[in-house]
């Protein structure tokens, strides 16, 4: 498969607003299952980026996913459900989740580099 095609497919997979979907499903349906799905999806995407040598896609994809999550939260008025996420607001919970996912991926990246080197 062409190099640009792999990058494009990985970026498309990262554009899904994983953090928003997890927070939204928690608030609307009362299920925390999508938090696990979010971290699993980021772990799989991170592994794919490392194996294909697309570390730049990993970093760019995380930013895109966070931006998509914030935009989706604005359009769905998720901020109105902020009382549900005390002590966080909906936006701050999105930020914390995205930062935790990013930190997990960086740890996986560093672990893989340590094993190779």
C-alpha positions as CSV (number, residue, x, y, z in Angstrom):
1,X,0.0,0.0,0.0
2,X,1.2,3.5,-0.8
3,X,2.8,5.5,2.0
4,X,0.3,8.4,1.7
5,X,-2.6,6.0,1.7
6,X,-1.5,4.5,5.1
7,X,-1.1,8.0,6.5
8,X,-4.5,9.0,5.3
9,X,-6.3,5.9,6.7
10,X,-4.6,6.4,10.1
11,X,-5.6,10.0,10.2
12,X,-9.2,9.2,9.3
13,X,-9.2,6.7,12.1
14,X,-7.9,9.3,14.5
15,X,-10.4,11.9,13.4
16,X,-13.2,10.1,15.3
17,X,-14.0,12.1,18.4
18,X,-13.3,9.3,20.9
19,X,-13.2,11.4,24.0
20,X,-16.5,13.1,23.1
21,X,-18.2,9.8,22.5
22,X,-17.0,8.4,25.8
23,X,-18.1,11.4,27.8
24,X,-21.4,11.7,25.9
25,X,-22.3,8.0,26.4
26,X,-21.5,8.4,30.0
27,X,-23.8,11.4,30.4
28,X,-26.7,10.2,28.2
29,X,-26.7,6.4,28.8
30,X,-24.8,6.2,32.1
31,X,-22.3,3.7,30.7
32,X,-18.6,3.9,31.1
33,X,-17.9,1.3,28.5
34,X,-16.8,3.8,25.9
35,X,-14.0,5.0,28.1
36,X,-12.5,1.6,27.7
37,X,-13.2,1.5,24.0
38,X,-11.6,4.9,23.6
39,X,-8.4,3.9,25.3
40,X,-8.4,0.5,23.4
41,X,-8.8,2.4,20.1
42,X,-6.0,4.8,20.9
43,X,-3.8,1.9,21.9
44,X,-4.5,0.1,18.6
45,X,-4.0,3.2,16.5
46,X,-0.7,3.9,18.4
47,X,0.5,0.4,17.7
48,X,-0.3,0.7,14.0
49,X,1.5,4.1,13.8
50,X,4.6,2.7,15.5
51,X,4.6,-0.5,13.3
52,X,4.3,1.5,10.1
53,X,6.7,4.2,11.2
54,X,4.2,7.0,11.2
55,X,4.9,8.6,14.5
56,X,4.0,12.1,13.1
57,X,0.5,10.7,12.3
58,X,0.3,9.6,16.0
59,X,0.9,13.2,17.2
60,X,-1.2,14.9,14.6
61,X,-4.0,12.4,15.0
62,X,-4.3,13.0,18.7
63,X,-4.6,16.8,18.1
64,X,-7.3,16.2,15.4
65,X,-9.2,13.8,17.7
66,X,-9.2,16.4,20.5
67,X,-10.3,19.2,18.2
68,X,-13.1,17.0,16.8
69,X,-14.2,16.1,20.3
70,X,-14.3,19.8,21.4
71,X,-16.3,20.7,18.2
72,X,-18.7,17.8,18.7
73,X,-19.2,18.9,22.3
74,X,-20.0,22.4,21.2
75,X,-22.5,21.3,18.6
76,X,-24.3,18.9,20.9
77,X,-24.4,21.3,23.8
78,X,-22.6,18.8,26.1
79,X,-21.7,21.7,28.4
80,X,-25.3,21.7,29.6
81,X,-24.6,18.3,31.2
82,X,-21.5,19.6,33.1
83,X,-23.3,19.0,36.4
84,X,-23.0,15.3,35.7
85,X,-19.1,15.4,35.6
86,X,-18.4,17.2,38.9
87,X,-15.7,18.3,39.8
88,X,-15.0,18.6,36.1
89,X,-16.9,20.4,33.4
90,X,-17.6,18.6,30.2
91,X,-14.8,20.5,28.4
92,X,-12.3,19.9,31.1
93,X,-13.1,16.2,31.2
94,X,-12.6,16.0,27.4
95,X,-9.2,17.7,27.9
96,X,-8.2,15.3,30.8
97,X,-9.2,12.2,28.8
98,X,-7.4,13.4,25.7
99,X,-4.3,14.2,27.7
100,X,-4.4,10.8,29.4
101,X,-4.8,9.0,26.1
102,X,-1.9,11.0,24.7
103,X,0.3,10.2,27.7
104,X,-0.5,6.5,27.3
105,X,0.5,6.6,23.7
106,X,3.7,8.4,24.4
107,X,4.6,5.8,27.0
108,X,3.9,3.0,24.5
109,X,6.0,4.8,21.9
110,X,8.9,5.2,24.4
111,X,8.6,1.6,25.4
112,X,8.8,0.4,21.8
113,X,11.8,2.6,21.1
114,X,13.5,1.3,24.3
115,X,13.0,-2.3,23.1
116,X,14.4,-1.6,19.7
117,X,17.4,0.5,20.9
